[in-house]
Structures are given as C-alpha cells and as structure tokens.
Amino acid sequence: MTSIKCFVFNPFAENTYLIYNNDGDCWIIDPGCFTTQEEDLLSNYIESEGLKPSRLLLTHGHLDHVIGNDFILKKYKLAPEIHKMDLPNMESAPATAASYGVDIKPSPAPINFLKEGDVLKMGEAAFKVLFTPGHAPGHISLYNEREMYIISGDVLFENSIGRYDLPGGNLNVLLESIKNNFLNLPDEVVVYPGHGPSTTIGKERKLNPFLINID
C-alpha cells in the first residue's frame, strides 16, 4: 500500500504530492515549492518520515508545477520525468512566470520522457501513465488501479475542469481526455488534483457541471 501527502505551495495554490510506501520509497510529483519555507516544509517531512525520494514526476510543465524542480535536483539529485510534448511548457516556465511577476529558476533537463501506457512500479504498487491532454499538450495522469486513486494534475477538479485557454489548451480535447480516461473508472476512485481538494469519480460524474452532458 502507498501513502499520499499533499502540500499546497506557491502563489498559485498548487498541490505538490509525495507518494511513498512502507519501505520509504518516495516519489515527488509536481514540486511547486517556491519559498525557502516551502522547500523546508517538504524536505523536513521527507526527513521526519524517513523517506528516500527516488523519482521526480510531472503531470505537465506549467510553471506552478515545476517551480521546485531546481530545488529537488540540488537536494535529492533527481531530474524530472515528463511527457515529451510538454517539454516546451517546462522550458518556457521562467518566461511565463516573469509575465506574472514571479521569478523562478529554469528547470533541469528531463532524465526520462513518460508516455501513454507506461507502468511505473513502486514495490508492489503500479501506476499507469494516462495521456490526458487538453489543459496542456503533453499532460499525463497517474492511475493506481489496485488502490483506486488517480493523480489528475490539472485535468479534473472538484466541480470543475482544468483551464483550456492557455497556449496549447483545447476544451474539446480536454473533455475527450476526461471521458476516455476518467469517466470509465469506478465511482469509488479518488481523484487527487493539481489544485483544490480531492474528490471522487462518482461525485464528479454526478455533480460536475462540465460533465453532466458529456457524450
């Protein structure tokens, strides 16, 4: 079994996740730590729980999800893993941040490109990489079928969906991603989004105004 710890970081209130098992193996997902205090909060938790970070995974390359990449490389010697189609977003993050009046360091280059259908193993736990574009061209989500949860990034939120008005975004593509990758999952599957509280597939299927009339 795996455990999940969520931190809300940076001016965009982004969810940074740690996924870890009883052996202390730990993955860092979408590190948004922006200030020294946020970096300390993340690293102190990792130390207090005796965790051993082994992978840095990105659902996509938007600035609020990659702010901490430089810190993670320096602290844990981990380079990011991302879908190749979202590499331009990650590389342009400092320029995009500057347009918001935010100064961030460039991300280190990826060590690996994730692709649809990859299965990532943490001990006995398996996470299937789902290709879920629409918010970003190379967006991926991570589905743990056995433990019935999905790291959705900025695809699906409680009562909402991801923005589609950013460069490379597309509403129709986003809705297709949700239909084909989320709405075919059991109602009980927990959704851990890139912003806001967790939810379930069943709740969003029933109450999300963007999904009620989805074909």
Secondary structure, DSSP 8 states (H G I E B T S, - for coil): -EEEEEEEETTTTEEEEEEEETT-EEEEES----SHHHHHHHHHHHHHTT-EEEEEE-S---HHHHTTHHHHHHHH---EEEEGGGHHHHHTHHHHHHHTT---------SEEE-TT-EEEETTEEEEEEE--SSSTT-EEEEETTTTEEEEETSEETTEE----STT--HHHHHHHHHHHTTTS-TT-EEEESSS--EEHHHHHHH-TTTTT--
